[in-house]
Amino acid sequence: MLLMQHHIKPVRNFEFTDHHRYSPNDLSEIQRVSETSAIEDVITTEKDYYRDPKLISETLNPLVLATRFRITSGEEALLERLFRLFK
């Protein structure tokens, strides 16, 4: 996990299924755990944050991990296929 690689130890890790939309109950539980554990920061991924940024910001005001990808091989083949697809 990226956080542990940078010596950031989570107090609690909430895991949801892929494409999960946070419910107010989910966010309340995260908020409750952060308050009772004296957690300074809640961290979420950019992907999860943008599912409902207003609700998440109002409830948690989290730090958001941005995700980027880099093509390390096959860029030319990928671009060729994309050009064909969108031609």
Biopython code that builds the backbone (N, CA, C, O; Angstrom):
import numpy as np
from Bio.PDB.StructureBuilder import StructureBuilder

atoms = [
    (1, "MET", "N", (0.840, -1.177, 0.000)),
    (1, "MET", "CA", (0.000, 0.000, 0.000)),
    (1, "MET", "C", (0.890, 1.247, 0.000)),
    (1, "MET", "O", (1.894, 1.298, 0.711)),
    (2, "LEU", "N", (0.530, 2.215, -0.772)),
    (2, "LEU", "CA", (1.313, 3.437, -0.949)),
    (2, "LEU", "C", (1.592, 4.140, 0.371)),
    (2, "LEU", "O", (2.713, 4.597, 0.597)),
    (3, "LEU", "N", (0.603, 4.235, 1.241)),
    (3, "LEU", "CA", (0.804, 4.943, 2.500)),
    (3, "LEU", "C", (1.874, 4.273, 3.353)),
    (3, "LEU", "O", (2.732, 4.948, 3.921)),
    (4, "MET", "N", (1.824, 2.969, 3.441)),
    (4, "MET", "CA", (2.802, 2.244, 4.252)),
    (4, "MET", "C", (4.219, 2.363, 3.678)),
    (4, "MET", "O", (5.197, 2.369, 4.425)),
    (5, "GLN", "N", (4.323, 2.458, 2.346)),
    (5, "GLN", "CA", (5.635, 2.650, 1.730)),
    (5, "GLN", "C", (6.260, 3.967, 2.170)),
    (5, "GLN", "O", (7.482, 4.116, 2.168)),
    (6, "HIS", "N", (5.404, 4.931, 2.551)),
    (6, "HIS", "CA", (5.886, 6.237, 3.008)),
    (6, "HIS", "C", (5.785, 6.386, 4.519)),
    (6, "HIS", "O", (5.772, 7.494, 5.055)),
    (7, "HIS", "N", (5.715, 5.229, 5.198)),
    (7, "HIS", "CA", (5.710, 5.169, 6.661)),
    (7, "HIS", "C", (4.523, 5.907, 7.278)),
    (7, "HIS", "O", (4.639, 6.508, 8.346)),
    (8, "ILE", "N", (3.388, 5.852, 6.595)),
    (8, "ILE", "CA", (2.148, 6.396, 7.135)),
    (8, "ILE", "C", (1.298, 5.194, 7.544)),
    (8, "ILE", "O", (0.876, 4.402, 6.702)),
    (9, "LYS", "N", (1.059, 5.075, 8.827)),
    (9, "LYS", "CA", (0.336, 3.916, 9.345)),
    (9, "LYS", "C", (-1.137, 4.277, 9.539)),
    (9, "LYS", "O", (-1.469, 5.109, 10.383)),
    (10, "PRO", "N", (-2.014, 3.652, 8.759)),
    (10, "PRO", "CA", (-3.445, 3.935, 8.929)),
    (10, "PRO", "C", (-3.947, 3.450, 10.292)),
    (10, "PRO", "O", (-3.541, 2.391, 10.770)),
    (11, "VAL", "N", (-4.823, 4.226, 10.902)),
    (11, "VAL", "CA", (-5.474, 3.800, 12.133)),
    (11, "VAL", "C", (-6.531, 2.766, 11.792)),
    (11, "VAL", "O", (-6.697, 1.763, 12.487)),
    (12, "ARG", "N", (-7.237, 3.034, 10.713)),
    (12, "ARG", "CA", (-8.241, 2.089, 10.230)),
    (12, "ARG", "C", (-8.350, 2.255, 8.726)),
    (12, "ARG", "O", (-8.322, 3.373, 8.212)),
    (13, "ASN", "N", (-8.474, 1.156, 8.035)),
    (13, "ASN", "CA", (-8.610, 1.157, 6.589)),
    (13, "ASN", "C", (-10.032, 0.723, 6.248)),
    (13, "ASN", "O", (-10.418, -0.413, 6.525)),
    (14, "PHE", "N", (-10.800, 1.608, 5.658)),
    (14, "PHE", "CA", (-12.149, 1.273, 5.219)),
    (14, "PHE", "C", (-12.061, 0.790, 3.784)),
    (14, "PHE", "O", (-11.531, 1.498, 2.927)),
    (15, "GLU", "N", (-12.563, -0.386, 3.510)),
    (15, "GLU", "CA", (-12.533, -0.925, 2.158)),
    (15, "GLU", "C", (-13.964, -1.138, 1.666)),
    (15, "GLU", "O", (-14.804, -1.712, 2.359)),
    (16, "PHE", "N", (-14.207, -0.663, 0.466)),
    (16, "PHE", "CA", (-15.512, -0.811, -0.173)),
    (16, "PHE", "C", (-15.305, -1.465, -1.527)),
    (16, "PHE", "O", (-14.191, -1.488, -2.050)),
    (17, "THR", "N", (-16.375, -1.992, -2.091)),
    (17, "THR", "CA", (-16.282, -2.592, -3.417)),
    (17, "THR", "C", (-15.976, -1.510, -4.448)),
    (17, "THR", "O", (-16.223, -0.327, -4.214)),
    (18, "ASP", "N", (-15.438, -1.925, -5.584)),
    (18, "ASP", "CA", (-15.129, -0.987, -6.652)),
    (18, "ASP", "C", (-16.417, -0.285, -7.100)),
    (18, "ASP", "O", (-17.473, -0.913, -7.176)),
    (19, "HIS", "N", (-16.330, 0.987, -7.387)),
    (19, "HIS", "CA", (-17.448, 1.827, -7.834)),
    (19, "HIS", "C", (-18.488, 2.055, -6.738)),
    (19, "HIS", "O", (-19.621, 2.437, -7.030)),
    (20, "HIS", "N", (-18.115, 1.826, -5.496)),
    (20, "HIS", "CA", (-19.015, 2.056, -4.362)),
    (20, "HIS", "C", (-19.273, 3.549, -4.216)),
    (20, "HIS", "O", (-18.338, 4.348, -4.259)),
    (21, "ARG", "N", (-20.518, 3.925, -4.045)),
    (21, "ARG", "CA", (-20.870, 5.319, -3.758)),
    (21, "ARG", "C", (-21.037, 5.442, -2.258)),
    (21, "ARG", "O", (-21.852, 4.740, -1.659)),
    (22, "TYR", "N", (-20.274, 6.327, -1.653)),
    (22, "TYR", "CA", (-20.375, 6.524, -0.213)),
    (22, "TYR", "C", (-21.791, 6.943, 0.166)),
    (22, "TYR", "O", (-22.383, 7.817, -0.466)),
    (23, "SER", "N", (-22.310, 6.322, 1.180)),
    (23, "SER", "CA", (-23.599, 6.732, 1.723)),
    (23, "SER", "C", (-23.324, 7.666, 2.898)),
    (23, "SER", "O", (-22.216, 7.674, 3.435)),
    (24, "PRO", "N", (-24.314, 8.445, 3.297)),
    (24, "PRO", "CA", (-24.122, 9.273, 4.504)),
    (24, "PRO", "C", (-23.725, 8.417, 5.718)),
    (24, "PRO", "O", (-22.954, 8.868, 6.565)),
    (25, "ASN", "N", (-24.246, 7.194, 5.806)),
    (25, "ASN", "CA", (-23.878, 6.307, 6.920)),
    (25, "ASN", "C", (-22.405, 5.910, 6.859)),
    (25, "ASN", "O", (-21.729, 5.868, 7.886)),
    (26, "ASP", "N", (-21.901, 5.614, 5.642)),
    (26, "ASP", "CA", (-20.479, 5.292, 5.474)),
    (26, "ASP", "C", (-19.619, 6.440, 5.991)),
    (26, "ASP", "O", (-18.680, 6.235, 6.760)),
    (27, "LEU", "N", (-19.954, 7.641, 5.558)),
    (27, "LEU", "CA", (-19.157, 8.808, 5.915)),
    (27, "LEU", "C", (-19.269, 9.128, 7.399)),
    (27, "LEU", "O", (-18.294, 9.555, 8.018)),
    (28, "SER", "N", (-20.438, 8.926, 7.966)),
    (28, "SER", "CA", (-20.608, 9.141, 9.410)),
    (28, "SER", "C", (-19.754, 8.178, 10.213)),
    (28, "SER", "O", (-19.173, 8.557, 11.229)),
    (29, "GLU", "N", (-19.675, 6.929, 9.759)),
    (29, "GLU", "CA", (-18.841, 5.938, 10.439)),
    (29, "GLU", "C", (-17.365, 6.325, 10.349)),
    (29, "GLU", "O", (-16.634, 6.221, 11.334)),
    (30, "ILE", "N", (-16.929, 6.767, 9.180)),
    (30, "ILE", "CA", (-15.535, 7.202, 9.014)),
    (30, "ILE", "C", (-15.262, 8.409, 9.924)),
    (30, "ILE", "O", (-14.221, 8.483, 10.578)),
    (31, "GLN", "N", (-16.198, 9.333, 9.953)),
    (31, "GLN", "CA", (-16.049, 10.518, 10.801)),
    (31, "GLN", "C", (-16.008, 10.122, 12.282)),
    (31, "GLN", "O", (-15.192, 10.650, 13.037)),
    (32, "ARG", "N", (-16.871, 9.208, 12.698)),
    (32, "ARG", "CA", (-16.909, 8.759, 14.088)),
    (32, "ARG", "C", (-15.572, 8.130, 14.487)),
    (32, "ARG", "O", (-15.031, 8.426, 15.552)),
    (33, "VAL", "N", (-15.044, 7.258, 13.618)),
    (33, "VAL", "CA", (-13.761, 6.610, 13.909)),
    (33, "VAL", "C", (-12.646, 7.645, 13.980)),
    (33, "VAL", "O", (-11.784, 7.568, 14.855)),
    (34, "SER", "N", (-12.655, 8.604, 13.074)),
    (34, "SER", "CA", (-11.585, 9.609, 13.090)),
    (34, "SER", "C", (-11.653, 10.471, 14.345)),
    (34, "SER", "O", (-10.615, 10.831, 14.900)),
    (35, "GLU", "N", (-12.843, 10.803, 14.797)),
    (35, "GLU", "CA", (-12.981, 11.627, 16.004)),
    (35, "GLU", "C", (-12.610, 10.851, 17.266)),
    (35, "GLU", "O", (-11.926, 11.388, 18.138)),
    (36, "THR", "N", (-13.045, 9.608, 17.376)),
    (36, "THR", "CA", (-12.753, 8.827, 18.586)),
    (36, "THR", "C", (-11.303, 8.366, 18.637)),
    (36, "THR", "O", (-10.800, 8.031, 19.709)),
    (37, "SER", "N", (-10.630, 8.346, 17.503)),
    (37, "SER", "CA", (-9.226, 7.914, 17.466)),
    (37, "SER", "C", (-8.264, 9.091, 17.407)),
    (37, "SER", "O", (-7.053, 8.898, 17.305)),
    (38, "ALA", "N", (-8.785, 10.293, 17.469)),
    (38, "ALA", "CA", (-7.960, 11.505, 17.388)),
    (38, "ALA", "C", (-7.112, 11.523, 16.121)),
    (38, "ALA", "O", (-5.938, 11.892, 16.153)),
    (39, "ILE", "N", (-7.715, 11.122, 15.013)),
    (39, "ILE", "CA", (-7.024, 11.113, 13.727)),
    (39, "ILE", "C", (-6.941, 12.541, 13.194)),
    (39, "ILE", "O", (-7.921, 13.286, 13.215)),
    (40, "GLU", "N", (-5.761, 12.901, 12.718)),
    (40, "GLU", "CA", (-5.568, 14.243, 12.183)),
    (40, "GLU", "C", (-6.120, 14.373, 10.773)),
    (40, "GLU", "O", (-6.722, 15.392, 10.436)),
    (41, "ASP", "N", (-5.918, 13.341, 9.936)),
    (41, "ASP", "CA", (-6.304, 13.435, 8.537)),
    (41, "ASP", "C", (-6.974, 12.155, 8.063)),
    (41, "ASP", "O", (-6.570, 11.048, 8.420)),
    (42, "VAL", "N", (-8.003, 12.336, 7.254)),
    (42, "VAL", "CA", (-8.641, 11.232, 6.542)),
    (42, "VAL", "C", (-8.129, 11.318, 5.112)),
    (42, "VAL", "O", (-8.088, 12.400, 4.526)),
    (43, "ILE", "N", (-7.740, 10.181, 4.553)),
    (43, "ILE", "CA", (-7.183, 10.145, 3.198)),
    (43, "ILE", "C", (-8.077, 9.267, 2.329)),
    (43, "ILE", "O", (-8.495, 8.184, 2.739)),
    (44, "THR", "N", (-8.362, 9.751, 1.125)),
    (44, "THR", "CA", (-9.119, 8.964, 0.157)),
    (44, "THR", "C", (-8.468, 9.089, -1.212)),
    (44, "THR", "O", (-7.641, 9.972, -1.439)),
    (45, "THR", "N", (-8.843, 8.212, -2.108)),
    (45, "THR", "CA", (-8.311, 8.304, -3.463)),
    (45, "THR", "C", (-9.118, 9.333, -4.255)),
    (45, "THR", "O", (-10.274, 9.615, -3.940)),
    (46, "GLU", "N", (-8.499, 9.871, -5.259)),
    (46, "GLU", "CA", (-9.152, 10.827, -6.147)),
    (46, "GLU", "C", (-10.389, 10.190, -6.779)),
    (46, "GLU", "O", (-11.438, 10.827, -6.884)),
    (47, "LYS", "N", (-10.261, 8.948, -7.193)),
    (47, "LYS", "CA", (-11.359, 8.219, -7.823)),
    (47, "LYS", "C", (-12.576, 8.166, -6.897)),
    (47, "LYS", "O", (-13.700, 8.426, -7.327)),
    (48, "ASP", "N", (-12.349, 7.830, -5.633)),
    (48, "ASP", "CA", (-13.468, 7.750, -4.692)),
    (48, "ASP", "C", (-13.999, 9.129, -4.318)),
    (48, "ASP", "O", (-15.206, 9.310, -4.160)),
    (49, "TYR", "N", (-13.118, 10.083, -4.180)),
    (49, "TYR", "CA", (-13.529, 11.442, -3.816)),
    (49, "TYR", "C", (-14.499, 12.032, -4.836)),
    (49, "TYR", "O", (-15.504, 12.635, -4.460)),
    (50, "TYR", "N", (-14.207, 11.862, -6.108)),
    (50, "TYR", "CA", (-15.022, 12.502, -7.139)),
    (50, "TYR", "C", (-16.353, 11.805, -7.409)),
    (50, "TYR", "O", (-17.101, 12.235, -8.286)),
    (51, "ARG", "N", (-16.657, 10.756, -6.685)),
    (51, "ARG", "CA", (-17.998, 10.164, -6.797)),
    (51, "ARG", "C", (-19.044, 11.090, -6.173)),
    (51, "ARG", "O", (-20.181, 11.152, -6.640)),
    (52, "ASP", "N", (-18.656, 11.804, -5.120)),
    (52, "ASP", "CA", (-19.557, 12.763, -4.472)),
    (52, "ASP", "C", (-18.726, 13.760, -3.665)),
    (52, "ASP", "O", (-18.752, 13.740, -2.435)),
    (53, "PRO", "N", (-17.990, 14.632, -4.357)),
    (53, "PRO", "CA", (-17.057, 15.525, -3.665)),
    (53, "PRO", "C", (-17.719, 16.459, -2.651)),
    (53, "PRO", "O", (-17.136, 16.753, -1.608)),
    (54, "LYS", "N", (-18.926, 16.925, -2.949)),
    (54, "LYS", "CA", (-19.596, 17.850, -2.028)),
    (54, "LYS", "C", (-19.906, 17.161, -0.705)),
    (54, "LYS", "O", (-19.577, 17.679, 0.362)),
    (55, "LEU", "N", (-20.535, 16.001, -0.774)),
    (55, "LEU", "CA", (-20.890, 15.271, 0.437)),
    (55, "LEU", "C", (-19.649, 14.862, 1.220)),
    (55, "LEU", "O", (-19.609, 15.006, 2.442)),
    (56, "ILE", "N", (-18.644, 14.355, 0.527)),
    (56, "ILE", "CA", (-17.426, 13.906, 1.200)),
    (56, "ILE", "C", (-16.707, 15.086, 1.853)),
    (56, "ILE", "O", (-16.238, 14.975, 2.986)),
    (57, "SER", "N", (-16.618, 16.209, 1.152)),
    (57, "SER", "CA", (-15.939, 17.385, 1.712)),
    (57, "SER", "C", (-16.677, 17.944, 2.918)),
    (57, "SER", "O", (-16.057, 18.337, 3.906)),
    (58, "GLU", "N", (-17.995, 17.979, 2.834)),
    (58, "GLU", "CA", (-18.778, 18.506, 3.952)),
    (58, "GLU", "C", (-18.654, 17.630, 5.194)),
    (58, "GLU", "O", (-18.679, 18.132, 6.318)),
    (59, "THR", "N", (-18.521, 16.329, 4.992)),
    (59, "THR", "CA", (-18.469, 15.408, 6.127)),
    (59, "THR", "C", (-17.054, 15.211, 6.639)),
    (59, "THR", "O", (-16.832, 15.225, 7.850)),
    (60, "LEU", "N", (-16.084, 15.026, 5.737)),
    (60, "LEU", "CA", (-14.744, 14.607, 6.155)),
    (60, "LEU", "C", (-13.630, 15.607, 5.878)),
    (60, "LEU", "O", (-12.651, 15.653, 6.623)),
    (61, "ASN", "N", (-13.756, 16.404, 4.827)),
    (61, "ASN", "CA", (-12.669, 17.276, 4.370)),
    (61, "ASN", "C", (-11.357, 16.490, 4.270)),
    (61, "ASN", "O", (-10.380, 16.828, 4.939)),
    (62, "PRO", "N", (-11.333, 15.441, 3.436)),
    (62, "PRO", "CA", (-10.172, 14.543, 3.400)),
    (62, "PRO", "C", (-9.014, 15.086, 2.577)),
    (62, "PRO", "O", (-9.157, 16.027, 1.795)),
    (63, "LEU", "N", (-7.862, 14.457, 2.783)),
    (63, "LEU", "CA", (-6.740, 14.624, 1.865)),
    (63, "LEU", "C", (-7.032, 13.680, 0.705)),
    (63, "LEU", "O", (-7.462, 12.547, 0.925)),
    (64, "VAL", "N", (-6.806, 14.126, -0.515)),
    (64, "VAL", "CA", (-7.150, 13.335, -1.692)),
    (64, "VAL", "C", (-5.870, 12.948, -2.431)),
    (64, "VAL", "O", (-5.099, 13.808, -2.857)),
    (65, "LEU", "N", (-5.658, 11.631, -2.577)),
    (65, "LEU", "CA", (-4.499, 11.128, -3.306)),
    (65, "LEU", "C", (-4.786, 11.169, -4.800)),
    (65, "LEU", "O", (-5.707, 10.505, -5.276)),
    (66, "ALA", "N", (-4.012, 11.936, -5.531)),
    (66, "ALA", "CA", (-4.164, 11.998, -6.982)),
    (66, "ALA", "C", (-3.492, 10.780, -7.607)),
    (66, "ALA", "O", (-2.452, 10.320, -7.134)),
    (67, "THR", "N", (-4.081, 10.279, -8.646)),
    (67, "THR", "CA", (-3.554, 9.108, -9.335)),
    (67, "THR", "C", (-3.224, 9.479, -10.777)),
    (67, "THR", "O", (-4.027, 10.102, -11.471)),
    (68, "ARG", "N", (-2.059, 9.096, -11.205)),
    (68, "ARG", "CA", (-1.638, 9.319, -12.587)),
    (68, "ARG", "C", (-1.082, 8.015, -13.125)),
    (68, "ARG", "O", (-0.586, 7.183, -12.366)),
    (69, "PHE", "N", (-1.165, 7.835, -14.442)),
    (69, "PHE", "CA", (-0.536, 6.649, -15.014)),
    (69, "PHE", "C", (0.447, 7.088, -16.084)),
    (69, "PHE", "O", (0.333, 8.161, -16.677)),
    (70, "ARG", "N", (1.397, 6.230, -16.300)),
    (70, "ARG", "CA", (2.432, 6.493, -17.284)),
    (70, "ARG", "C", (2.574, 5.242, -18.136)),
    (70, "ARG", "O", (2.666, 4.133, -17.609)),
    (71, "ILE", "N", (2.591, 5.416, -19.430)),
    (71, "ILE", "CA", (2.778, 4.293, -20.343)),
    (71, "ILE", "C", (4.272, 4.020, -20.421)),
    (71, "ILE", "O", (5.053, 4.888, -20.812)),
    (72, "THR", "N", (4.661, 2.813, -20.048)),
    (72, "THR", "CA", (6.084, 2.480, -20.035)),
    (72, "THR", "C", (6.509, 1.680, -21.259)),
    (72, "THR", "O", (7.697, 1.599, -21.572)),
    (73, "SER", "N", (5.546, 1.094, -21.945)),
    (73, "SER", "CA", (5.869, 0.413, -23.201)),
    (73, "SER", "C", (4.578, 0.272, -24.006)),
    (73, "SER", "O", (3.483, 0.234, -23.443)),
    (74, "GLY", "N", (4.720, 0.198, -25.310)),
    (74, "GLY", "CA", (3.570, 0.023, -26.187)),
    (74, "GLY", "C", (2.784, 1.290, -26.473)),
    (74, "GLY", "O", (1.642, 1.221, -26.927)),
    (75, "GLU", "N", (3.382, 2.450, -26.211)),
    (75, "GLU", "CA", (2.669, 3.712, -26.420)),
    (75, "GLU", "C", (2.261, 3.889, -27.883)),
    (75, "GLU", "O", (1.147, 4.328, -28.170)),
    (76, "GLU", "N", (3.145, 3.554, -28.787)),
    (76, "GLU", "CA", (2.850, 3.727, -30.212)),
    (76, "GLU", "C", (1.656, 2.863, -30.628)),
    (76, "GLU", "O", (0.779, 3.337, -31.349)),
    (77, "ALA", "N", (1.611, 1.612, -30.186)),
    (77, "ALA", "CA", (0.502, 0.714, -30.514)),
    (77, "ALA", "C", (-0.806, 1.224, -29.906)),
    (77, "ALA", "O", (-1.855, 1.161, -30.547)),
    (78, "LEU", "N", (-0.743, 1.724, -28.684)),
    (78, "LEU", "CA", (-1.935, 2.267, -28.036)),
    (78, "LEU", "C", (-2.467, 3.471, -28.803)),
    (78, "LEU", "O", (-3.664, 3.557, -29.076)),
    (79, "LEU", "N", (-1.583, 4.394, -29.147)),
    (79, "LEU", "CA", (-2.013, 5.589, -29.883)),
    (79, "LEU", "C", (-2.598, 5.216, -31.243)),
    (79, "LEU", "O", (-3.597, 5.796, -31.668)),
    (80, "GLU", "N", (-1.988, 4.257, -31.921)),
    (80, "GLU", "CA", (-2.499, 3.809, -33.211)),
    (80, "GLU", "C", (-3.929, 3.280, -33.068)),
    (80, "GLU", "O", (-4.796, 3.609, -33.878)),
    (81, "ARG", "N", (-4.171, 2.475, -32.058)),
    (81, "ARG", "CA", (-5.512, 1.924, -31.833)),
    (81, "ARG", "C", (-6.512, 3.008, -31.464)),
    (81, "ARG", "O", (-7.657, 2.981, -31.915)),
    (82, "LEU", "N", (-6.086, 3.957, -30.648)),
    (82, "LEU", "CA", (-6.975, 5.051, -30.281)),
    (82, "LEU", "C", (-7.347, 5.893, -31.496)),
    (82, "LEU", "O", (-8.511, 6.253, -31.669)),
    (83, "PHE", "N", (-6.357, 6.210, -32.343)),
    (83, "PHE", "CA", (-6.619, 6.980, -33.559)),
    (83, "PHE", "C", (-7.595, 6.266, -34.473)),
    (83, "PHE", "O", (-8.483, 6.886, -35.057)),
    (84, "ARG", "N", (-7.421, 4.938, -34.592)),
    (84, "ARG", "CA", (-8.359, 4.151, -35.405)),
    (84, "ARG", "C", (-9.749, 4.168, -34.812)),
    (84, "ARG", "O", (-10.739, 4.277, -35.534)),
    (85, "LEU", "N", (-9.823, 4.061, -33.524)),
    (85, "LEU", "CA", (-11.116, 4.017, -32.833)),
    (85, "LEU", "C", (-11.872, 5.331, -32.950)),
    (85, "LEU", "O", (-13.091, 5.335, -33.123)),
    (86, "PHE", "N", (-11.162, 6.437, -32.857)),
    (86, "PHE", "CA", (-11.819, 7.741, -32.848)),
    (86, "PHE", "C", (-11.737, 8.485, -34.180)),
    (86, "PHE", "O", (-12.056, 9.671, -34.253)),
    (87, "LYS", "N", (-11.315, 7.796, -35.214)),
    (87, "LYS", "CA", (-11.176, 8.404, -36.531)),
    (87, "LYS", "C", (-12.491, 8.770, -37.138)),
    (87, "LYS", "O", (-12.533, 9.294, -38.251)),
]
sb = StructureBuilder()
sb.init_structure("model")
sb.init_model(0)
sb.init_chain("A")
sb.init_seg("    ")
for serial, (resi, resn, name, xyz) in enumerate(atoms, 1):
    if name == "N":
        sb.init_residue(resn, " ", resi, " ")
    sb.init_atom(name, np.array(xyz, "f"), 0.0, 1.0, " ", f" {name:<3s}", serial, name[0])
structure = sb.get_structure()
